[in-house]
Amino acid sequence: MALDPASLSLLRSLLVERSTAALATLHDGRPFASMIPFATTKATGRFQFVTHVSGLSAHTRDMRSNPDVCLLVMAAETPGVLPQALPRVSISAVAEFIPLEHPDFGALKGAYLARHPQAADFFQLGDFSIVALTPLSARFVGGFAQAHSLRPEALAAVLADDLA
């Protein structure tokens, strides 16, 4: 079932207006969640999320060990709205570390800095890496009884006008 216009708008606002996500990884074989800043892009020719992570972080080591991850982007809490009714999208993805010499490095760095210009100084630190997160599937919940499974191309289509 396709998303109605209101759901499309809500999902788009989550991915455009929110700039941080919970990142779930496997840490020593157990679930682990952390927070990461992210950007969305199609600069590499395909829809991806991009983040910039420190080698000192547990989630960075986890992604190097097992690239299967999940992002959770949630709407901000609103007084009077039950937490279970908060709009959110959970995105299963595969993480790929992008070395400086990779042909996509500049485009991914540019997309990330366009969303997070205050992070420019972190690119001077040697322990940070660009990570491209390629979505495999998504589950969007717009509220009670408003859950939708999405394929990566449907997720990309929601942001078609916003992606560079």
C-alpha positions as CSV (number, residue, x, y, z in Angstrom):
1,M,0.0,0.0,0.0
2,A,1.4,3.4,-1.0
3,L,1.7,6.2,1.6
4,D,-1.0,8.9,1.5
5,P,0.2,12.5,1.0
6,A,0.0,13.3,4.8
7,S,2.2,10.3,5.6
8,L,4.6,11.1,2.8
9,S,4.9,14.6,4.2
10,L,5.5,13.4,7.7
11,L,8.2,10.9,6.7
12,R,9.9,13.6,4.6
13,S,9.9,16.0,7.5
14,L,11.5,13.3,9.8
15,L,14.4,12.8,7.3
16,V,14.8,16.5,6.4
17,E,14.2,18.2,9.8
18,R,15.9,15.7,12.1
19,S,19.7,15.5,11.9
20,T,20.4,12.8,14.5
21,A,19.4,9.1,14.7
22,A,19.8,6.3,17.1
23,L,22.2,3.7,15.6
24,A,21.8,0.1,16.5
25,T,24.8,-2.2,16.1
26,L,26.0,-5.5,17.5
27,H,28.6,-4.9,20.3
28,D,30.3,-8.1,21.4
29,G,27.4,-10.0,20.1
30,R,24.8,-8.0,22.0
31,P,22.5,-5.1,20.8
32,F,24.0,-1.7,21.4
33,A,22.5,1.7,20.6
34,S,24.2,5.1,20.2
35,M,23.4,8.5,18.6
36,I,24.9,9.7,15.3
37,P,24.4,12.8,13.2
38,F,23.4,12.0,9.6
39,A,22.7,13.4,6.2
40,T,20.9,11.9,3.2
41,T,22.3,12.0,-0.3
42,K,22.2,10.5,-3.8
43,A,25.5,12.1,-4.7
44,T,27.0,8.6,-5.3
45,G,24.2,7.7,-7.7
46,R,22.2,5.8,-5.1
47,F,20.2,6.9,-2.1
48,Q,22.3,6.7,1.1
49,F,22.6,8.1,4.6
50,V,26.1,9.4,5.5
51,T,27.7,9.9,8.9
52,H,31.1,10.8,10.2
53,V,32.3,8.7,13.1
54,S,35.2,8.6,15.5
55,G,37.4,5.5,15.7
56,L,37.2,5.9,19.5
57,S,33.4,5.2,19.5
58,A,32.1,1.7,20.2
59,H,29.6,2.0,17.3
60,T,32.5,2.6,14.9
61,R,34.3,-0.6,16.0
62,D,31.0,-2.4,15.9
63,M,30.3,-1.4,12.2
64,R,33.8,-2.5,11.2
65,S,33.1,-5.9,12.7
66,N,29.5,-6.2,11.4
67,P,28.2,-3.7,8.8
68,D,24.6,-4.6,9.4
69,V,23.0,-1.6,11.3
70,C,19.7,0.0,12.0
71,L,18.9,3.7,12.2
72,L,15.9,5.1,14.1
73,V,14.8,8.6,13.4
74,M,12.1,9.9,15.7
75,A,10.0,13.1,15.9
76,A,10.6,15.2,19.0
77,E,8.4,14.5,22.0
78,T,5.3,16.7,22.1
79,P,3.3,17.5,25.2
80,G,0.1,15.6,25.2
81,V,1.2,13.0,22.6
82,L,1.8,9.5,23.8
83,P,5.3,8.3,23.1
84,Q,3.9,5.3,21.2
85,A,2.2,7.7,18.8
86,L,5.4,9.6,17.9
87,P,6.2,9.4,14.2
88,R,9.4,7.4,13.5
89,V,11.2,5.5,10.9
90,S,13.5,2.5,11.4
91,I,15.9,1.9,8.6
92,S,17.9,-1.4,8.2
93,A,21.1,-0.6,6.3
94,V,24.6,-1.8,5.5
95,A,27.5,0.4,6.6
96,E,30.5,1.0,4.3
97,F,33.6,2.9,5.5
98,I,34.7,5.3,2.7
99,P,38.5,5.9,2.6
100,L,39.9,9.3,1.6
101,E,41.0,8.0,-1.8
102,H,37.5,6.5,-2.7
103,P,35.9,8.3,-5.6
104,D,32.8,9.0,-3.6
105,F,34.6,10.5,-0.6
106,G,34.3,14.1,-1.7
107,A,30.6,13.9,-2.5
108,L,29.7,12.1,0.7
109,K,31.8,14.6,2.8
110,G,30.0,17.5,1.0
111,A,26.6,16.0,1.7
112,Y,27.5,15.5,5.4
113,L,29.0,19.0,5.8
114,A,26.0,20.6,4.0
115,R,23.8,19.2,6.8
116,H,26.4,19.6,9.6
117,P,28.7,22.5,8.7
118,Q,29.8,22.8,12.4
119,A,31.5,19.4,12.0
120,A,34.1,20.7,9.5
121,D,36.9,20.7,12.1
122,F,36.4,17.0,12.8
123,F,37.7,16.3,9.3
124,Q,41.1,17.4,10.5
125,L,41.2,14.6,13.1
126,G,42.7,11.4,11.8
127,D,40.5,9.0,13.7
128,F,37.2,10.1,12.0
129,S,35.8,8.2,9.0
130,I,33.0,8.8,6.6
131,V,30.5,5.9,6.6
132,A,27.9,5.4,3.9
133,L,24.7,3.6,5.1
134,T,22.9,2.0,2.2
135,P,19.2,1.3,3.2
136,L,17.9,-2.2,2.7
137,S,14.4,-1.6,4.1
138,A,12.4,0.8,6.3
139,R,9.5,0.7,8.6
140,F,7.7,4.0,9.0
141,V,5.2,4.6,11.8
142,G,3.2,7.7,11.4
143,G,1.1,7.1,14.6
144,F,-1.2,4.5,16.0
145,A,-2.2,1.9,13.3
146,Q,-0.2,3.8,10.7
147,A,2.8,1.5,10.0
148,H,4.2,1.0,6.6
149,S,7.1,-1.1,5.2
150,L,9.1,0.7,2.5
151,R,11.7,-0.5,0.0
152,P,14.8,1.7,-0.4
153,E,13.6,3.2,-3.7
154,A,10.4,4.3,-2.0
155,L,12.3,5.9,0.8
156,A,14.5,7.7,-1.8
157,A,11.4,8.9,-3.7
158,V,10.1,10.6,-0.5
159,L,13.3,12.8,-0.6
160,A,13.7,13.1,-4.3
161,D,13.4,16.9,-4.3
162,D,15.8,17.3,-1.3
163,L,18.7,15.0,-2.4
164,A,21.8,16.2,-4.1
